[in-house]
Amino acid sequence: MKFKPYSICYLIVGLMVTFCIDWLFWSHSQREFAEFHDKKSAASAMSAHDMLMQHRIITRSIHSFFSASLLVTKKEFTEFTHELLKIKSAIAFTIGEDNKLAFISNPEFEDEIKQGRFTVNGQDKLTFELAGYSSFLMPIDQAKQSYMVYIISHRQVLERLNSEEDICIAFMVTGKQLSNNYCQMQLSNIQRTLFYYQSEEQYHGSEFGGQDFTLTTWYSAPIDEINEILLIIFLFSVTGVGFSILLYLKVEQRNMLYKMRIETDSKVAVLSAINHEIRTPINAVLGYSQMLKNADCCDPQADMTINKIIWSANLLHSVAENTLNFSKASADTLFLEYQATDLAQFINNIKEYYIAFSETGDKKLNIFIDKPLPPSIAIDSTKLYQLITNIINNAFKYSTGKQVNCHITLKTYRNSPFLRVAIKDFGKGMSKASMEAISQPFTADFPNSEAQQSGIGIGLYTCKQVIEKVGGKIAIRSRKGQGTLVIIRFPFEYINASPKEQMLASETKGEGFNHKPILANPYSSGIKKKKGLTEDRCALYLLKPILLVDDNLFNLEVCKSMLEKQGFSVTTRRDAASTIEHIKNTTPEIVLMDYRLKETNGLALIDELMELQTDGVTQERMKTTHYFILSANDKAEIPFSEEYPDVFFMQKPLNIDVFIQQLDKIYA
């Protein structure tokens, strides 16, 4: 499955969102600056229009003043125009013969006006020029006076223009441009290119000698605000691009983790399948070997050979179990399955497990219990048994000493109980490379000579991973010439001693508890049970009907032989079809079947059998049938196992003692 396009889509969407945010912010800023310019430009245009209207009204009033009287005296003109032009933004005077000054609105400006001069422009029109003023000639009908000159002070206009400080206002009149101080500001390239706004309006002045007036305004955003906008856009861009890249990397990481999980699940599934395939022949080897041993048909030498076969098969099973546990620990799929475990039986199984080794070798295991232990605790006895035997096996294998001591006691650490197991050998000690194996898998430095080095070899890393994944601890102490001490701390929980309370505790514990029976040593050691106990069990289950379903002929023969020794009446079936036909005709009290069957699995077949038994007629019979699943996998590894609380799960190879113990609970 390809995941690359999905992560790229996240990256593209993130970049597009970043671009849209930047573009919206940029457009908003441009729009605000443009609106500010338009507002200021409109106000300036309105002010210019008002100014022109004022001058237009003044000139029309003066012109009407001359038209209303046949003869206007100088005093009358001065009094009339002085009141009209008292704002001193303009001056009006008339021209007499030889272009001499006749009347004037404000005599104070007479000397200044005399400095002006009359000229004729290219269009043969008379004009008046005076520095600092714009002049307009208008004809009047008066004796010996043909023109009135209306001049506007540039200083007064500039004062009015400079009242606007945030925008450039340039007023073009009579070929001269008047602009405020803002227009003198030097603009940077960024301001001139990106944030420059300009508008222009023209006014036709027919009353002012046909002169046209041009009002030009422009505005540019302040450089500080531009820098602030560019900084915000830069930060938006960096944040958006960074977030998009992080999102892309996160999706890529999730895809990679998903692929790794698929690969890990596949590896675990393959190892689980291999483990199942290994356990199936191991079950046959152990079963047939035990049948030979129990037949008492061999001489002592042959009996010792059988013990070696059993021991080798157990070691092979241990290797398979360690490999599977290591894979689970690496994939974080390893967890504790608490079970109500008889400690005395658990420790006794360890003793029996190594009796066969002691019979065939020259080393001995001594187990010491520091103080009385409770009769029953809740613990994952399967994993604990695997860890203890793994450490002891390697101590036997690499130690040069003749004995291995195992001390077992209960401790409390941070208000949590744990089982402390200290395994001590008396060899030559571990090398530095062997000690490093606790943190580096497949690290070993064992000489070729036999039993030169004490330790636990390449299994050390596996033990550490398994123990730490389930919340335990492992420590190793080794001295040259004094042997090696391995201490493991394994978590457990206390439960009440009575069987009824133990069952209640197991039921209320939830998923942490499994309906598997007490499990200590999953292998038969070959040691004969007490005669009284065996006879009582045979009497209890004598001729009790049991249906055994397995598609492997060897396992079918071995399990049938083990069950018949306990007095069961065993019927065997090798496929689902024949099993269903058998259930139609009879109802066995117990059904023990392998999980992996041809064309189906044990749970699916149990569903069919239960559905077959719920037809009303056989409803009562269904209640008396107890189903057991025998599998090479843990219950947690079997899909939908939690949906079958009434089905009991056991691991291969079949441990008849565990099976009987569970039946004892059922029929108690």
C-alpha positions in Angstrom: 0.0 0.0 0.0 1.4 3.4 -1.0 1.0 6.3 1.5 3.2 8.9 -0.2 0.5 10.8 -2.1 -1.5 11.3 1.1 1.4 13.0 2.9 2.1 15.1 -0.2 -1.6 16.2 -0.3 -1.2 17.4 3.3 1.9 19.3 2.4 0.2 20.9 -0.7 -2.9 21.8 1.3 -0.8 23.4 4.1 1.1 25.5 1.6 -2.0 26.6 -0.2 -3.7 27.6 3.1 -0.5 29.5 4.0 -0.5 31.3 0.6 -4.2 32.1 0.9 -3.7 33.6 4.4 -0.7 35.7 3.2 -2.7 36.8 0.1 -5.7 37.8 2.2 -3.6 39.7 4.6 -1.7 41.5 1.8 -5.0 42.3 0.0 -6.5 43.6 3.3 -3.5 45.8 3.9 -3.5 47.2 0.3 -7.2 47.9 0.6 -6.8 49.7 3.9 -4.0 51.9 2.4 -6.1 52.6 -0.7 -9.1 53.5 1.3 -7.0 55.9 3.4 -5.7 57.5 0.2 -9.2 57.8 -1.3 -10.5 59.3 1.9 -7.8 61.9 2.1 -7.9 62.6 -1.7 -11.7 63.2 -1.5 -11.2 65.6 1.4 -8.5 67.4 -0.5 -10.7 67.6 -3.6 -13.5 69.0 -1.6 -11.3 71.6 0.0 -9.9 72.6 -3.4 -13.4 72.8 -4.8 -14.5 75.0 -1.8 -11.5 77.3 -2.4 -12.3 77.7 -6.1 -16.0 78.4 -5.3 -14.9 81.1 -2.8 -12.7 82.8 -5.3 -15.4 82.4 -8.0 -18.0 84.0 -5.7 -15.6 86.9 -4.9 -14.8 87.6 -8.6 -18.4 87.5 -9.5 -19.3 89.8 -6.7 -16.6 92.3 -7.8 -17.7 92.0 -11.4 -21.3 92.6 -10.4 -20.2 95.6 -8.3 -18.7 97.2 -11.4 -21.8 96.3 -13.5 -24.2 97.9 -11.0 -22.6 101.3 -11.2 -21.6 103.5 -14.1 -18.8 105.1 -12.1 -17.0 103.4 -9.2 -14.7 105.5 -7.1 -11.4 104.2 -5.7 -12.7 104.6 -2.2 -15.9 102.6 -2.9 -13.8 99.8 -4.6 -11.4 99.7 -1.6 -14.2 99.5 1.0 -16.1 96.9 -1.0 -13.3 94.6 -1.8 -11.4 95.0 1.5 -14.4 93.6 3.4 -14.8 90.9 0.7 -11.1 89.9 0.7 -10.3 90.4 4.3 -9.0 86.8 4.6 -6.0 88.2 2.5 -5.9 85.1 0.5 -6.4 87.2 -2.7 -6.0 90.8 -3.8 -8.0 92.6 -6.5 -6.9 95.7 -8.4 -7.9 97.5 -11.6 -5.7 98.7 -14.5 -5.9 102.2 -15.7 -4.4 103.9 -18.7 -0.9 102.6 -19.8 -1.5 99.6 -17.5 -1.1 101.7 -14.4 -2.5 100.7 -11.1 -5.9 102.4 -10.5 -8.0 100.8 -7.7 -6.7 98.3 -5.2 -8.6 96.2 -2.5 -5.8 96.5 0.1 -3.5 99.5 -0.2 -0.9 97.8 2.0 0.0 95.6 -1.0 0.4 98.6 -3.4 4.2 98.6 -3.4 4.4 94.9 -3.8 2.0 94.9 -6.7 3.9 97.7 -8.5 6.8 95.2 -8.7 4.8 93.0 -11.0 4.8 93.5 -14.8 2.4 93.1 -17.6 3.4 90.9 -20.6 1.7 89.5 -23.7 1.7 85.8 -24.0 2.0 83.7 -27.2 -1.8 84.0 -27.7 -1.6 87.8 -27.7 -3.2 88.0 -24.4 -2.2 90.4 -21.7 -1.0 88.7 -18.5 0.3 90.0 -15.2 3.2 88.3 -13.4 4.2 88.8 -9.8 6.4 86.5 -7.8 4.6 84.5 -5.2 1.2 85.0 -6.8 -1.1 83.6 -9.4 -2.9 86.3 -11.4 -6.1 86.4 -13.5 -7.2 89.2 -15.8 -10.9 89.8 -16.1 -12.5 92.6 -18.3 -14.7 95.2 -16.7 -16.8 98.0 -18.0 -15.5 101.2 -16.4 -14.3 104.5 -17.7 -10.6 104.4 -18.4 -10.4 100.9 -16.7 -10.6 97.9 -18.9 -9.3 95.1 -16.7 -9.4 93.9 -13.2 -6.5 91.8 -11.9 -7.3 89.1 -9.3 -4.2 87.6 -7.7 -4.0 84.7 -5.2 -1.1 84.5 -2.7 0.9 81.3 -3.0 1.8 81.5 0.7 -1.8 81.4 1.7 -2.5 78.5 -0.6 0.5 76.6 0.8 -0.6 77.2 4.4 -3.9 75.6 3.5 -2.2 72.7 1.7 0.2 72.0 4.5 -2.7 71.5 6.9 -2.8 68.0 5.5 0.2 66.1 6.7 -0.5 62.5 5.7 -1.0 62.9 1.9 0.7 64.8 -0.9 -1.5 67.6 -2.4 -0.2 69.3 -5.6 -2.2 72.1 -7.1 -1.3 73.2 -10.6 -2.5 76.7 -11.5 -1.3 79.2 -14.2 1.5 76.9 -15.0 2.8 76.8 -11.5 2.6 73.8 -9.1 1.9 74.3 -5.4 2.5 71.3 -3.2 2.6 70.7 0.6 5.6 69.4 2.6 4.5 65.7 2.3 5.2 65.8 -1.4 8.9 66.4 -0.7 9.3 63.1 1.1 11.7 60.6 -0.4 10.2 57.2 -1.2 12.0 53.9 -1.1 11.7 51.5 -4.0 9.4 49.3 -2.0 7.1 52.2 -1.2 7.1 53.4 -4.8 6.5 49.9 -6.2 4.1 48.2 -3.8 2.4 50.9 -1.7 1.9 53.9 -4.0 -1.5 55.4 -4.7 -2.2 58.5 -6.8 -5.3 60.3 -8.1 -5.8 63.5 -10.2 -8.7 65.8 -10.8 -9.1 68.8 -13.2 -11.2 71.9 -12.8 -12.2 74.2 -15.6 -12.0 77.8 -14.4 -14.0 79.8 -17.0 -14.3 82.7 -14.5 -10.5 82.9 -14.2 -9.6 83.6 -17.8 -10.3 80.1 -19.0 -7.5 78.7 -16.8 -7.7 74.9 -15.9 -6.7 73.8 -12.4 -5.3 70.4 -11.7 -5.3 68.7 -8.3 -2.9 65.8 -7.9 -2.7 63.7 -4.7 -0.6 60.7 -3.9 0.0 58.6 -0.8 2.5 55.9 0.2 2.3 53.8 3.4 4.9 54.6 6.0 8.0 52.5 5.9 7.4 51.3 9.5 4.0 50.0 8.6 5.3 48.3 5.5 8.1 46.6 7.5 5.5 45.5 10.0 3.3 44.0 7.2 6.2 42.3 5.5 7.3 40.9 8.9 3.8 39.5 9.6 3.6 38.0 6.2 7.1 36.5 6.7 6.1 35.0 10.0 2.8 33.7 8.6 4.7 32.1 5.7 7.4 30.6 8.0 4.8 29.3 10.4 2.6 27.9 7.6 5.4 26.3 5.7 6.9 24.9 9.0 3.5 23.6 10.1 2.9 22.0 6.6 6.3 20.4 6.7 5.7 19.1 10.2 2.3 17.8 9.2 3.9 16.1 6.2 6.6 14.6 8.4 4.0 13.5 11.0 1.9 11.8 8.3 5.0 10.2 6.9 6.0 9.0 10.4 2.5 7.6 10.9 2.7 5.9 7.6 6.1 4.5 8.4 4.9 3.4 11.9 1.9 1.8 10.2 4.2 0.0 7.8 6.5 -1.1 10.6 3.5 -2.3 12.6 2.3 -4.3 9.7 5.7 -5.7 9.2 6.1 -6.4 12.9 2.7 -8.0 13.1 3.6 -10.1 10.1 6.8 -11.2 11.7 5.1 -12.0 14.9 2.4 -13.9 13.0 5.1 -15.8 11.1 7.0 -16.6 14.3 3.7 -17.6 15.9 3.0 -19.9 13.0 6.5 -21.3 13.2 6.1 -21.7 17.0 2.9 -23.6 16.4 4.5 -25.8 13.8 7.4 -26.5 16.2 5.2 -27.2 19.2 3.1 -29.7 17.3 6.0 -32.2 16.7 7.4 -31.4 20.1 4.1 -32.4 21.6 4.4 -35.7 19.7 8.0 -36.3 20.7 7.3 -35.6 24.4 4.1 -37.7 24.3 5.6 -40.7 22.6 8.7 -40.5 24.8 6.5 -40.4 27.9 4.5 -43.3 26.6 7.7 -45.3 26.2 8.8 -44.3 29.7 5.6 -45.2 31.3 5.5 -48.6 29.6 8.4 -49.8 31.7 9.6 -51.8 28.7 13.1 -50.3 28.5 16.3 -51.2 30.3 18.0 -48.4 32.4 20.2 -47.4 29.5 17.2 -46.9 27.2 15.3 -45.1 29.9 18.2 -42.7 30.2 18.1 -42.2 26.5 14.4 -41.4 26.7 15.1 -38.8 29.4 17.7 -37.2 27.1 15.1 -37.0 24.3 12.6 -35.4 26.7 15.2 -32.9 27.9 16.2 -32.0 24.3 12.6 -31.6 23.3 12.0 -29.3 26.3 15.1 -27.2 25.3 13.8 -26.9 21.7 10.5 -25.8 23.0 12.2 -23.2 25.2 14.1 -21.8 22.3 10.9 -21.4 20.3 9.1 -19.8 23.3 12.1 -17.4 23.9 12.1 -16.3 20.2 8.4 -15.6 20.3 8.5 -13.7 23.6 11.4 -11.6 22.2 9.4 -10.7 19.1 6.4 -9.7 21.3 8.6 -7.6 23.5 10.2 -5.8 20.5 6.7 -5.1 19.1 5.3 -4.0 22.5 2.6 -6.7 22.4 3.9 -8.5 25.5 1.7 -8.3 28.6 1.0 -10.2 31.8 -1.7 -12.8 32.0 -2.4 -13.2 35.7 -3.4 -16.6 36.8 -4.2 -18.1 40.2 -1.1 -20.2 40.7 -0.2 -22.7 43.4 3.3 -21.7 44.4 4.2 -25.0 45.9 3.2 -26.8 42.7 5.0 -24.3 40.6 8.3 -24.7 42.5 7.8 -28.5 42.5 7.4 -28.5 38.7 10.7 -26.6 38.4 12.4 -29.3 40.5 10.9 -32.1 38.5 11.9 -30.4 35.3 15.6 -30.5 36.2 15.5 -34.1 37.7 15.8 -35.4 34.1 18.8 -33.2 33.6 20.4 -34.3 36.8 19.9 -37.9 35.9 21.7 -37.4 32.6 24.4 -34.9 33.7 26.6 -34.1 36.6 25.0 -30.8 37.8 22.3 -30.3 40.3 19.7 -27.6 41.0 19.0 -26.6 44.6 15.9 -24.5 45.4 15.7 -22.6 48.6 12.6 -20.8 50.0 13.5 -18.1 52.5 10.2 -18.1 54.4 6.8 -19.7 54.0 5.0 -18.7 50.9 1.2 -18.2 50.5 -0.6 -21.1 49.0 -1.8 -19.2 45.9 -1.0 -15.9 44.2 -2.0 -14.2 40.9 1.0 -14.3 38.6 1.8 -15.0 34.9 3.3 -18.3 35.7 4.0 -19.2 32.0 6.3 -16.3 31.4 7.9 -16.6 34.9 8.5 -20.3 34.3 10.1 -19.6 30.9 12.4 -16.9 32.4 13.5 -19.0 35.3 14.2 -22.1 33.2 16.0 -20.0 30.6 18.4 -18.6 33.1 18.9 -22.0 34.9 19.5 -23.7 31.5 22.2 -21.3 30.5 23.8 -21.5 34.0 23.9 -25.3 33.6 25.3 -24.9 30.1 28.1 -22.4 30.7 28.9 -22.8 34.3 31.9 -25.0 35.3 30.4 -25.6 38.8 28.5 -28.7 39.8 25.6 -26.9 41.4 23.1 -24.0 40.7 21.2 -22.5 43.6 17.8 -20.8 43.2 16.5 -18.7 46.1 12.8 -17.7 45.9 11.1 -15.2 48.2 8.3 -12.6 48.2 9.2 -8.9 48.5 7.5 -5.5 48.3 8.9 -2.6 46.3 7.1 0.8 46.3 3.9 -0.8 47.7 3.9 -3.4 44.9 4.5 -7.1 45.6 7.0 -9.0 43.5 8.6 -12.4 43.4 12.3 -12.3 43.8 14.3 -15.1 42.2 18.0 -15.2 42.7 19.9 -17.8 40.6 23.5 -18.4 41.5 26.1 -20.5 39.8 29.7 -21.3 40.8 31.6 -21.0 37.6 34.5 -18.8 36.5 32.3 -15.7 36.0 31.2 -13.7 33.0 33.5 -11.8 30.6 32.9 -8.1 29.9 31.5 -8.9 26.5 29.0 -11.3 28.1 27.9 -8.6 30.6 27.3 -6.3 27.7 24.8 -8.8 26.3 22.2 -7.4 28.7 21.8 -4.3 26.5 23.1 -5.6 23.2 21.4 -8.6 21.6 23.5 -11.5 20.2 26.5 -10.4 22.1 28.6 -13.3 23.5 32.2 -14.0 24.1 32.3 -17.7 25.0 35.5 -19.7 24.3 35.3 -22.8 22.2 36.2 -25.0 25.1 33.3 -26.5 26.9 31.8 -24.8 30.0 34.5 -22.1 30.2 32.2 -19.2 31.0 29.3 -18.7 33.4 26.3 -16.7 32.2 23.2 -16.9 30.1 24.7 -16.2 26.7 22.5 -14.7 24.0 19.3 -15.3 26.0 20.3 -12.5 28.4 19.0 -9.7 26.2 15.7 -11.6 25.6 15.3 -12.1 29.4 15.9 -8.4 30.0 13.4 -7.3 27.4 10.7 -9.7 28.5 11.1 -8.8 32.2 11.2 -5.1 31.7 8.2 -5.1 29.3 6.0 -6.7 32.0 7.2 -4.3 34.7 9.9 -6.4 36.3 13.6 -6.0 36.8 16.8 -8.0 36.1 20.2 -7.6 37.6 23.5 -9.5 37.1 26.5 -9.7 39.3 29.5 -11.6 38.2 33.1 -11.9 39.5 35.9 -13.8 37.9 36.4 -17.1 39.6 33.4 -16.7 41.9 30.5 -17.3 39.5 27.4 -15.3 38.5 24.3 -14.2 40.3 21.2 -13.3 38.3 18.3 -11.7 40.2 14.9 -11.2 38.6 12.0 -9.2 40.1 8.7 -10.4 38.7 5.3 -8.7 39.6 2.4 -10.6 41.1 -0.8 -9.9 43.0 -2.2 -11.4 46.2 -5.5 -13.2 46.2 -7.5 -14.9 48.9 -6.7 -18.4 49.8 -10.1 -20.1 49.6 -11.0 -21.5 46.2 -14.3 -19.6 46.1 -12.5 -16.3 46.8 -9.8 -17.1 44.3 -12.4 -17.7 41.6 -14.2 -14.5 42.5 -10.9 -12.5 42.4 -10.1 -14.0 39.0 -13.5 -13.0 37.6 -13.4 -9.5 38.9 -9.8 -8.9 37.7 -11.0 -8.4 34.2 -8.8 -8.9 31.2 -5.7 -9.4 33.2 -7.0 -12.8 34.3 -7.4 -15.7 32.0 -9.5 -18.7 32.4 -6.5 -20.9 31.8 -5.8 -23.2 34.8 -2.8 -23.1 37.1 0.2 -23.5 34.9 3.7 -24.1 36.1 5.7 -26.6 34.1 4.0 -27.3 30.8 6.0 -30.5 30.3 5.6 -33.9 31.9 8.8 -34.8 33.6 8.4 -38.5 33.7 8.2 -38.7 37.5 5.5 -41.0 38.6 2.7 -39.4 40.7 1.7 -40.7 44.0 -0.4 -43.8 43.7 -3.2 -42.7 45.8 -3.7 -39.4 43.9 -3.6 -41.2 40.5 -6.1 -43.8 41.6 -8.5 -41.1 42.9 -8.4 -39.2 39.7 -8.9 -42.3 37.6 -11.9 -43.2 39.7 -13.3 -39.6 39.4 -13.1 -39.4 35.6 -13.5 -43.2 34.8 -15.3 -43.6 31.5 -16.3 -39.9 31.4 -16.9 -39.1 27.7 -14.5 -36.7 26.0 -14.3 -35.7 22.4 -10.8 -35.0 21.1 -10.5 -33.0 17.9 -7.1 -32.6 16.1 -6.1 -32.8 12.5 -2.6 -34.1 13.4 -2.6 -37.8 13.8 0.5 -37.8 16.1 -1.0 -35.3 18.5 -4.3 -37.2 18.4 -2.6 -40.5 19.4 -0.5 -38.9 22.1 -3.3 -36.9 23.7 -5.7 -39.9 23.5 -3.2 -42.1 25.3 -2.6 -39.4 28.0 -6.4 -39.0 28.6 -7.2 -42.7 28.6 -4.5 -43.2 31.3 -6.7 -40.9 33.4 -9.7 -43.1 32.8 -11.5 -41.0 30.2 -13.6 -42.6 27.4 -12.0 -40.8 24.4 -13.5 -40.3 21.0 -11.3 -38.8 18.3 -12.2 -36.8 15.2 -9.9 -35.2 12.7 -12.1 -32.6 10.9 -15.0 -30.3 11.5 -17.5 -32.3 9.4 -17.1 -35.5 11.4 -17.2 -33.5 14.6 -20.5 -32.0 13.8 -22.0 -35.4 12.8 -20.8 -36.8 16.2 -22.4 -33.9 18.1 -25.7 -34.5 16.3 -25.9 -38.0 17.7 -24.3 -37.7 21.2 -23.3 -35.0 23.7 -19.9 -35.4 25.3 -19.4 -33.7 28.6 -15.9 -32.5 27.5 -14.7 -31.3 24.1 -10.9 -30.8 23.7 -9.9 -29.5 20.3 -6.9 -27.9 18.6 -7.3 -24.3 17.6 -5.8 -24.7 14.1 -7.9 -27.1 12.0 -8.2 -27.7 8.3 -10.6 -25.2 6.7 -11.6 -23.6 10.1 -10.5 -22.9 13.6 -11.5 -24.2 17.0 -13.6 -21.2 18.0 -15.5 -21.1 14.7 -16.2 -24.8 15.2 -17.4 -24.3 18.8 -19.8 -21.6 17.4 -21.3 -24.2 15.1 -21.5 -26.8 17.8 -23.2 -24.5 20.2 -25.7 -23.4 17.5 -26.4 -27.0 16.8 -27.1 -27.6 20.5 -29.5 -24.7 20.9 -32.4 -26.3 19.0 -34.6 -26.6 22.1 -34.3 -30.3 22.4 -30.7 -30.4 23.2 -30.6 -27.1 25.2 -30.0 -29.0 28.5 -27.3 -31.1 26.9 -25.5 -28.0 25.8 -25.2 -26.7 29.4 -23.3 -29.9 30.4 -20.7 -29.6 27.6 -17.3 -28.0 28.6 -15.1 -26.7 25.8 -11.3 -26.6 25.8 -9.0 -25.1 23.2 -5.5 -26.4 22.8 -3.2 -24.0 21.0 0.4 -23.2 20.5 -0.5 -19.5 21.1 -1.4 -17.5 24.2 -5.1 -16.7 24.7 -4.3 -13.1 23.9 -2.9 -14.0 20.5 -6.1 -15.8 19.5 -8.6 -13.4 17.8 -11.9 -12.8 19.6 -10.8 -15.1 22.5 -12.2 -12.6 25.0 -15.7 -13.2 23.5 -15.7 -16.8 24.8 -15.6 -16.6 28.6 -16.9 -20.2 28.9 -14.1 -21.7 26.8 -10.9 -22.7 28.5 -7.6 -22.1 26.7 -4.5 -24.2 27.2 -1.1 -24.1 25.5 0.6 -26.9 23.7 1.9 -29.4 24.5 -0.9 -30.8 26.5 -0.2 -30.9 30.2 -2.5 -33.5 31.7 -2.0 -32.2 35.2 -3.2 -28.7 34.2 -6.1 -30.2 32.4 -7.1 -32.3 35.4 -6.7 -29.3 37.7 -9.2 -27.3 35.6 -11.6 -30.2 35.5 -11.3 -30.4 39.3 -12.5 -26.8 39.5 -15.4 -27.4 37.2 -16.7 -30.5 38.9 -16.0 -29.2 42.4 
